[in-house]
Amino acid sequence: MAVQDERFSLRINGSAVRTPIALASMAGVVDAAYTLARAAHVGVTFLGGFSIDEQTLEASRQMAAKGRSEFLADDPIGALRREVDALEGTGIIVGLNLRASSPDGLLRVARSIGPSVVYEIDAHCRQPEMIAVGAGEALARDLEALDAMVAALSSEGLCVSVKFRAGVAEDDRVLARRCWEAGAEILHIDLMDFGYPKIREIRNTVPLVLIANNGITSFDRMREMLSHGADLVSLARGADQRTLAGLDAAITRLEDEQGWYNSPKQLCRGGDIRSLAFCCMPVKSCPLIPTLEKIRMSRDRYIALKQEAVHETALEGGAQTCFGSLAWCCKTSSPCMFRDITLQQMGLSKREYMQAKHRLSDRIMGEVFPPRPVS
């Protein structure tokens, strides 16, 4: 049994995520009290959204006058500090979903609150008043403005998340890539009607932590997102105690039994590029060949990379397997007599095998996505 805080081998802002379930911000709703009422079954919370400069505060006032719930305070920074302080010591990673019209407002908040929280840039709000001042969804269409906000926070050494709605930007892959290059560490994606193909598309574009959002209230849907590239799922209106408890129990059981809670589907079954860890030698016509071409990796380099990555590890052995090493074997959900006999002879559990495959996948992803460009 894994130590609880390290069970999922997932860290955000330097802290272990105790369960890959997050609370998504809802203006006027998600605050510290809301989070504390659900604290037993969430690993991350994004408080807000909070308007933090005069332009976005005025937009919030206009929205509130029309009956929309909003967080409005005479001293926004003081209010944010009280919210953060209320969650100290809970073990929940805290994010602040912030609506700003320029980097200056974000920096004022960040320099006051400090690095203990994740700063989530709201490129998501679609209210006309917020868009009119260049905040919210406007940023998904103005990538230069979004770049500037991400870069401003990242240059301060802060953990940056960007929340956006899929399908708003001209190309979500371009948005994701630019956020990564500007210094973001997390993308929080409202999938709307796009579903898991959008998560897979973005996972194949950037190596960031991905949070899938919108309508994920069943374990089947959660697994669908995780197996196509998400690291966490987030809930908003569906975040009741019963739903959260069920998802938390199910994903914990899966991790403890299988060893890689968000292992990808195999490439030949529609998996993302993390699934290269499960692919065999490139000796036949299959989805591996066009995938290698797409990521600009030669067959020879793919073979050498996997051999280097498993050297002196449990995956190096396996003379009885199809290609003479567990490096080329598939995931445990696929029946394979030769793999299973090898694992039994080696005294390696299927859980340990999947954990080793996870490490192999991380090595491959590190080659596909080298360190982000330095501006």
N, C-alpha and C positions, 0 to 999 in steps of 0.2 A: 504494500500500500504506500502510495506516495505521500510525502509531507504535503499537507493541504495547500499551503501557499505556493508551493512549487509544482503542484500536480500537473499543470497544463504547460509547463515550460514556456510561459508567455509573460513577458515583462513590458510594462508601459511606464515611461518616465522614471525608470530605475527601480520600479517596484513590481513584485510578482502579482499577477492577476489571479485571484483565487477562484474565479469561475468566469468563463468567457461570455458572460451576459452583462449587458450594459443598459442603463436607463438613458433614453434619448430625451433631449430637452423639449419641453413644451412651455411656451411663454405663459407666465402667470401661474404655472402649475408646479413644475419640477424645481423644488428648492431643497434645502437640507432636511426639513421636516418630512417632505415627501419621500426622500431617499431613506431616511432613518426608519420609516415605516416598512421599508422593503429590504432593509440592509442584510438580512440573512441569506439572500439569494441573488445578490448582484456583486459583480467585481469592479465595475466602473460606473460612475454616474456623470452625466453632463448636465449641470445645472443651467437653468435659463430657459429661453434666450434672454440675455440682458442687453439693453441698449445702453451705450456707455459714453457717447459724445452728444453734443447739443443737437446735431442733425438727426441722429437716430432716436434720441429721447423725444424730440418734437414729433417724429413720425409715430412713436409709440403712444404719445398723448392723443394724437389724432385717431389712431386705431382703437385706443381704449374708449374714446368718446363714442365710437360706433358699437361699443359693447364687447369688444375683444378683450380677453384677459391679457394683462401685461404686468411686468415687474417695473414699477416706477418708484424711484427714490430720489430725495433731494441730494443725497450723497451716495452716488452709485458705488464708488470705491469702498466706502465704509460698509455699505450693505453687502458687497461681495466678500469683504474680509470676514464679516460675521458669519456668512454662509459657510465659508471654507473652514473657519474655526470650529463650527458646530459639528463638522464631520471628522475632525482630527482624532486619530486613534481608533477609527472604525475598521481599518483595513481596506476600505473602499478607495480606489483611485478616483480622484476628483478632477473633473474637467469643467471649464467655464465656457459656455456657448455665448460668444460675444458678437454683437452687431455694431459695426463701426463704419463710418464713411471714409476713413483715412487711417494710415498706420499710426498716426500720433495718438489717437484715442486708445488703441490697443496697447501701445507702449506705456502710456500713463498707468493703465491698470496693471500691466505686467510688472512694472518697476515698483509698484506698491505691494502687490500680492506676493511676488517672488516665484521661484521655480518649483514650488511644491505641487502645483496643479498643471493640468494640460490646458493649453489655450486653444479653444476651438473657434475658428473663424466661421461665422455663419454666412455661407454662400447659398443658403437654402430658403430663407423666408421669402414667400412670394406675394406678400401684401404690397399693393401699389404704393403705399406711402413709404415703405422701406426701400423699394426699388428706386423710387424717385430721387432718393438722396444717395444713390450709388451703393447701397448696402444689400445684404441678403442675396437673392437670386441674380441681381445685377452683376455681382462679381463672377458668376459662372459664365457670363458673356463678355466680361472685361478682364481677360486673363492678365493683362499688365498690372491692373490695380490689385488683383488677387495675388500675383507674384510679389508685389511690393509689401503687402501685408504679411505674407508668409515669411519673406526674407527678413523683415524688420524684427519679428518675434524670434526667428531662428538665430539671428545674429546676436541675440541676447542670451543664447544658450538655453532656450526654452523648448519644451516639447509642444509641437504644433500639430493640431488636427484641423482638417477642413471638412465641413459638412456641406454636401451639395446633393441636388436632386438629379438623378440620371436622366439624360435626354434633353437637358436645358442647354448645356454647352454645345457648340457646333460639333465637337468630337470629345467624348469623355476621356478617351485615351490621351489626347493632347493635354486636357486639363490635369489629368492624373500625373502625367510625366512632368509638366511644368511645376506642379506642387512639390513633387519629389526633388526636382532640381533646385527649387527655391529653399528647400530645407524642411518641408513637412515630414512628419513621422507617421501620421495616421490619416486615412481617408474614411470618412463616415458617410456612407452612400445610401440615400433614400432611393430604393429600387423602383418604387411605384409599380408599373405594370411590366417591368423589364425582366424580373426574375433572375435566376442563377446565371444565365449566359452573360449578363452584364458584369457580375462579380468575376466570372472566369476571364472575361475580356480585360478587366482592370488588373487582375492578378498576373496576367501574362504581359502586363505593361510596366508594372512597378513592383518593387520589393517591400512596400510599406505595409504596416498593420492595416488591415481592412475590416471595417465594421459594416455588416449588412443590416439594413433597416427597412421596415415597412411590412406589417402584416405577418411577422414571424412569431406565431403564438403556438405552434405545434412542434413536437420534436422532429417529425418528418421534414417539415419545412426548414427547421434549424439545421438538420444534417445535410439537407440539400445545399444550403448556403456554405456550410463549412467544407463540404467535400468538393466545392468548386472554387475555393480560394479565400473565403472569409476566415478571419481569426476570431472574431466575436460576432454576436448578433445583438441588436439593441431593440428595446421595446419602448413604446410611448403609451398610447391609449390602452393597449392590451396588457399593461404591466400590473396586473392584479396578483395578489399573493399566491393564489392557486396555480396560475400559469407559470410564474417565476419559479415556484418550488418544484413543479413538474419538470421544467426544462433543466433546472440545476441538478436534480437527482439523476435525470436521464443522461446528461452529458458527463457527469462525474462517473457514473457506472460504466459508460462507454470508454472513457479514458483509462479507468482502472483495469478494465478487461482487455482492451486492445492496444493501449500504449501510444496512440497518436489520435487525439480526439477529432482533428480536422484533416485526417489523411485524405488525399485526393482520390477521386476515381482514377482508374488506370487510363492512360492516354487513349488507348483504343476504344474506351467506353466514354469518351468525352471529357476526360480529366484535363486540368490545367497543367502548366509546365512543371510544377512540383512533382508530377507523376513520372518524370523521367527517371526518378529513383527506382521505379518498378519495371522499366522497360528492359527488354532483352537486347542482345547484340543486333546491330542494324544490318541484318542479312536477308531481309525479305521486304516485299512491298507492304508497308503498313503506315499508320499515322506518324510513326517516329520519324520517317525520312523527311516529309514536308515540314515537320516541326523543327527539326535540326536546321533545315534550310532557312526557316523563318527567323530563328534566333541566331543565325549566322555561325553555327558551330559545325565543323566538319565531322564526318563519321569517325575519323581517326582521333580527333580531339575528344569526342564523346567517349570513346572507348578508353582512352588514356586517362581522362578525368575520373571516370568511375573506378578504374584500377588504382589510381593514386589515392582516391578518397577512402577506399576500403582497405588499403594496405595496413597490415597489422591490427585489423579489427575483426570482429566476429563474422562480418560479411565477406571476408577474403576467402574463406574456406568454402567447401561444397563441391568436391570433385564429382559427386554423383549427380549433380544437377545438370540441366540441359547445356549450359555453357561453362561448367566447371567452377562456378563461384556464385555465392548467394547475391553478389552485386547485381546479377542479371535476373533475379527471381521476382515474381509478382507479389502482390499484397496478399495477406492471409485470407481475405474474403474469397479469393479464387482457389478452388481445389487444386492441389499439386502434390502427388505422392512423393516425388523426388525431393522437393523442398522440405516437406514435413518429416521425411525419414532423416534428412540431413540435420534438421533442427533437433530432432530427438537424439541422434548420435552425438551431437555437440553439447547437449544439455542446455540448449537455448530455447526459452519459451517463445511463443508467438508474440507475446507482449514485448519481450526484449528485442526480438527481430524487428518489430515495427518501430521501436524507438531508435534502433540502429538505422533503419531506412529513413527516419525523420532526419537524423544527422547527415545522412548521405544527401538527402534532398536539400538541406540547408547549404551544403558544400556546392552543389550544382547551381543553386540559385545565386550563390555568391559569385560564380563565374559568369552566369548570364547577366547579372546586374552588379557590375563592379561598383566600388565606392562612388557615391554621387559626384557629379562634376563640381569642381570648386570654382566659384565665380571670382 
